[in-house]
Amino acid sequence: MPTVPVVERSDRFRGLFPYLDERVYLDTAAAGLCWKGHGEAVARFYDDVKNRGYDARPEWWALLNRVRSRVAKWLGVKAEDVTFVMNTTDGLNLASHSIDFRKGDRIVLADDEFPSVALIWAAAERAGAELVRVKIPTEVERQSALLEAVDGRTRVLAVSQTHSSTGTTVDLDALARHCHAQGALLMVDGIQALGAVSTRLDQVDIYISSFFKWMLSGFGFGVLVTSPRARQAMTPAWRGYANMDDPTQLQYAHVNIPALYGLDATLDLFEEIGWDAVYAQVRLLGDALVAASDRHGLDLITPRNRRAGIFVFRAPDGEAARLTLAKRNISVSARGEGLRVSPHFYNTTQEVERCAAEMAEVLAA
Ligand SMILES: Cc1ncc(COP(=O)(O)O)c(C=O)c1O
């Protein structure tokens, strides 16, 4: 494990994110910063279309297959398990509408889930499924409360890997073991974790994430990963020319090819830095933020041993505090019961320490 954050060891990586020269940007959970090479990679697609139109398509399909295999290998699944979607909400809807629900099925989810996880079950309910909304007593009990609610009647447990307004991060393998013992599918919204913490999906049934947050790759593109077991329980709800000949295929139309160019380049960047170094840096910045916030007496809502890159500190008026910090050149979000600070590998320990000090000052005022 590196003891010095990777961007502090190398000006080159830090220099790829020019906004960091003018701003303490600690809001990756809202949107990750794009890096210099990303836009250039996306522009190459538009140059292709300008110069060759649809005649360039063999290269696009080759890229599609390559990136699909690359994503699959990284996440520990097979290429055929990977479907590209427009965004997390698109993938969640495609999955929820494709599962063959039966009368009496139960869908378990936390009562404070992100709207895109909570609002996608109307068709399931019309088919006779029932929603079980679990009250989460405390953040450290989030995972155990969900596990207790999953029983033999449960068809799906739907959960955010990292909760967007508390930062609590669940253990996917532990959830999968319990779901599978009960005959249920584990369905995960991974957008607040993918790229921040090591994620293997070989035990997960359905996993969805966009690439614009911790994956730094802009809007309009995401991934839906389904296990063979999940696909057996699904009939693809969206149909089109791309799954005309194969009604079991979830991919139903063109994918966002320009975004694919960008993602391919970003995967190159992450691999050059090293995934372990990226995850270690997120961890190290989190440790530095927590230590500094303890010194300043801030009240951390996120459990210390169940977190990824999101840290939420209690604040009576989070939006007012956010605005004051923004005027002081620090970008964070107001979420849930406080302020959400979300450093990625491009940040430094000095930045998170400054943020903790200024949060304490602002909240004491
Ligand atoms: C947990 C969670 N899910 C989904 C989304 C929305 O993602 P998308 O716009 O890709 O649907 C967000 C944030 O934007 C989020 O925090």
The ligand as a MOL file (V3000), in Angstrom:
LIG
                    3D

  0  0  0     0  0            999 V3000
M  V30 BEGIN CTAB
M  V30 COUNTS 16 16 0 0 0
M  V30 BEGIN ATOM
M  V30 1 C -27.1330 6.0270 -5.6340 0
M  V30 2 C -27.3950 6.7480 -6.9240 0
M  V30 3 N -28.0590 6.1080 -7.9240 0
M  V30 4 C -28.3110 6.7170 -9.0890 0
M  V30 5 C -27.9140 8.0120 -9.3200 0
M  V30 6 C -28.2820 8.6360 -10.6240 0
M  V30 7 O -27.4930 8.1380 -11.6170 0
M  V30 8 P -27.9230 8.1770 -13.1750 0
M  V30 9 O -28.1130 9.5930 -13.5360 0
M  V30 10 O -26.7780 7.5070 -13.8350 0
M  V30 11 O -29.1940 7.4010 -13.2780 0
M  V30 12 C -27.2110 8.7180 -8.3210 0
M  V30 13 C -26.7150 10.0980 -8.4630 0
M  V30 14 O -26.8230 10.8330 -9.3710 0
M  V30 15 C -26.9550 8.0580 -7.1030 0
M  V30 16 O -26.2860 8.6870 -6.1230 0
M  V30 END ATOM
M  V30 BEGIN BOND
M  V30 1 1 1 2
M  V30 2 1 2 3
M  V30 3 2 2 15
M  V30 4 2 3 4
M  V30 5 1 4 5
M  V30 6 1 5 6
M  V30 7 2 5 12
M  V30 8 1 6 7
M  V30 9 1 7 8
M  V30 10 2 8 9
M  V30 11 1 8 10
M  V30 12 1 8 11
M  V30 13 1 12 13
M  V30 14 1 12 15
M  V30 15 2 13 14
M  V30 16 1 15 16
M  V30 END BOND
M  V30 END CTAB
M  END
